[in-house]
Amino acid sequence: MYNYDSLWRTMKERGITTYSLINHYNISSHTMSNIRHNENITMETLHKLCQILHCQPNDVVEITFTEEEKNLYRDIRRKTGKMNDFPNTGDS
C-alpha cells in the first residue's frame, strides 16, 4: 500500500504546489489523482518528483504492508529459512 503524506510535506517545505507540478513540470493530472488516492505511480514519475523536489524517494512515498502481505512474507521466510531476504514487516 502506498502513502504519499511525505510528498505533501516535502512539497510544502519546498514551496511547490500541485498546480506547479501539473502546469510547470508536466506531471499529469491523472498522476496527481493517483497520488491523492494513494495509488501507484511509475518509477519514472517517482524519479521526476525527486528531481523536482531535490529529495529522495522516502520523501515522496512510504510503502506499507497489509496484514495479508505480512503473513505471506512471514510464511515465505519460514519455508526458505532466509529471514533477511524479505521486507521487515515488524514481526519475526
Secondary structure, DSSP 4 states (H G I P E B T S, - for coil): -EE-HHHHHHHHHHT--HHHHHHTS---HHHHHHHHTT----HHHHHHHHHHHT--GGGT-EE---HHHHHHHHHHHHHH--TTSS---S--
